[in-house]
Each structure stands twice: as structure tokens, then as C-alpha cells.
């Protein structure tokens, strides 16, 4: 990871995310890439952080990091995963919830990552 910009940190528990949680969500060396999770892996989120990662060449990518109840941070650049996760939040808040990771192939043959409510 390079420089970060446009950080948006959202708590799902009613208390603000700590600076430490935001640090690990944006800079954590042990963050788990969502694309490496087995399909069906369940995450119980307490918050998420969206940010722009800017590499040394100036290339930007939008990163979405989910902070789980156990402290694990799951990160992805998947727009599909991010949009599905936010839709679940809109429907479920303020109730706690869990999501599970899904993946598949589009009709065009491209791999995708998604999530759904458990």
C-alpha cells in the first residue's frame, strides 16, 4: 500500500471506530484479502473503512475494508462486494448481522466476489 486518501470510516455498533482500528483497516499488514477466503466464510462486521490507495506510480484504487468483531480486517477492491455489503447495512441497521463471502463467474467469464446476508 502507498498513500491513502478519502478515508470514510463507519461503525456499525453505535460507537466510533478507534484510530487504531482505522489504521489497521488502511495499513494493516495482516489484513485478509476477501478473494482468498473460501466461499461461505462468515464475517460478523462491526464497521468498515473505505479509502483510496495511491501507489508509487500515482495509480489509484478504491479499497473496502471490513472490520470483524474478532478484530480481523478483510479487504477487497471488489465493487460488487462493497455494494452488496452496503445494501445489507441499509436493510439491517441497527441490528447486528453476519455476511458470507460468495464468488462466481459473470456471463462474460470474469471472476467476481460478492457477499450475502447469513
Secondary structure as a PSIPRED ss2 file (coil, helix, strand):
# PSIPRED VFORMAT (PSIPRED V4.0)

   1 X C   1.000  0.000  0.000
   2 X C   1.000  0.000  0.000
   3 X E   0.000  0.000  1.000
   4 X E   0.000  0.000  1.000
   5 X E   0.000  0.000  1.000
   6 X E   0.000  0.000  1.000
   7 X E   0.000  0.000  1.000
   8 X E   0.000  0.000  1.000
   9 X E   0.000  0.000  1.000
  10 X E   0.000  0.000  1.000
  11 X E   0.000  0.000  1.000
  12 X C   1.000  0.000  0.000
  13 X C   1.000  0.000  0.000
  14 X C   1.000  0.000  0.000
  15 X C   1.000  0.000  0.000
  16 X C   1.000  0.000  0.000
  17 X C   1.000  0.000  0.000
  18 X C   1.000  0.000  0.000
  19 X H   0.000  1.000  0.000
  20 X H   0.000  1.000  0.000
  21 X H   0.000  1.000  0.000
  22 X H   0.000  1.000  0.000
  23 X H   0.000  1.000  0.000
  24 X H   0.000  1.000  0.000
  25 X H   0.000  1.000  0.000
  26 X H   0.000  1.000  0.000
  27 X H   0.000  1.000  0.000
  28 X C   1.000  0.000  0.000
  29 X C   1.000  0.000  0.000
  30 X C   1.000  0.000  0.000
  31 X C   1.000  0.000  0.000
  32 X E   0.000  0.000  1.000
  33 X E   0.000  0.000  1.000
  34 X H   0.000  1.000  0.000
  35 X H   0.000  1.000  0.000
  36 X H   0.000  1.000  0.000
  37 X C   1.000  0.000  0.000
  38 X C   1.000  0.000  0.000
  39 X C   1.000  0.000  0.000
  40 X C   1.000  0.000  0.000
  41 X C   1.000  0.000  0.000
  42 X E   0.000  0.000  1.000
  43 X E   0.000  0.000  1.000
  44 X C   1.000  0.000  0.000
  45 X E   0.000  0.000  1.000
  46 X E   0.000  0.000  1.000
  47 X E   0.000  0.000  1.000
  48 X E   0.000  0.000  1.000
  49 X E   0.000  0.000  1.000
  50 X E   0.000  0.000  1.000
  51 X E   0.000  0.000  1.000
  52 X E   0.000  0.000  1.000
  53 X E   0.000  0.000  1.000
  54 X E   0.000  0.000  1.000
  55 X C   1.000  0.000  0.000
  56 X C   1.000  0.000  0.000
  57 X C   1.000  0.000  0.000
  58 X C   1.000  0.000  0.000
  59 X C   1.000  0.000  0.000
  60 X E   0.000  0.000  1.000
  61 X E   0.000  0.000  1.000
  62 X E   0.000  0.000  1.000
  63 X E   0.000  0.000  1.000
  64 X E   0.000  0.000  1.000
  65 X E   0.000  0.000  1.000
  66 X E   0.000  0.000  1.000
  67 X E   0.000  0.000  1.000
  68 X E   0.000  0.000  1.000
  69 X C   1.000  0.000  0.000
  70 X C   1.000  0.000  0.000
  71 X C   1.000  0.000  0.000
  72 X C   1.000  0.000  0.000
  73 X E   0.000  0.000  1.000
  74 X E   0.000  0.000  1.000
  75 X E   0.000  0.000  1.000
  76 X E   0.000  0.000  1.000
  77 X C   1.000  0.000  0.000
  78 X C   1.000  0.000  0.000
  79 X H   0.000  1.000  0.000
  80 X H   0.000  1.000  0.000
  81 X H   0.000  1.000  0.000
  82 X H   0.000  1.000  0.000
  83 X H   0.000  1.000  0.000
  84 X H   0.000  1.000  0.000
  85 X H   0.000  1.000  0.000
  86 X H   0.000  1.000  0.000
  87 X H   0.000  1.000  0.000
  88 X H   0.000  1.000  0.000
  89 X H   0.000  1.000  0.000
  90 X H   0.000  1.000  0.000
  91 X H   0.000  1.000  0.000
  92 X H   0.000  1.000  0.000
  93 X C   1.000  0.000  0.000
  94 X C   1.000  0.000  0.000
  95 X C   1.000  0.000  0.000
  96 X C   1.000  0.000  0.000
  97 X C   1.000  0.000  0.000
  98 X C   1.000  0.000  0.000
  99 X E   0.000  0.000  1.000
 100 X E   0.000  0.000  1.000
 101 X E   0.000  0.000  1.000
 102 X E   0.000  0.000  1.000
 103 X E   0.000  0.000  1.000
 104 X E   0.000  0.000  1.000
 105 X E   0.000  0.000  1.000
 106 X C   1.000  0.000  0.000
 107 X C   1.000  0.000  0.000
 108 X C   1.000  0.000  0.000
 109 X C   1.000  0.000  0.000
 110 X C   1.000  0.000  0.000
 111 X E   0.000  0.000  1.000
 112 X E   0.000  0.000  1.000
 113 X E   0.000  0.000  1.000
 114 X E   0.000  0.000  1.000
 115 X E   0.000  0.000  1.000
 116 X E   0.000  0.000  1.000
 117 X E   0.000  0.000  1.000
 118 X C   1.000  0.000  0.000
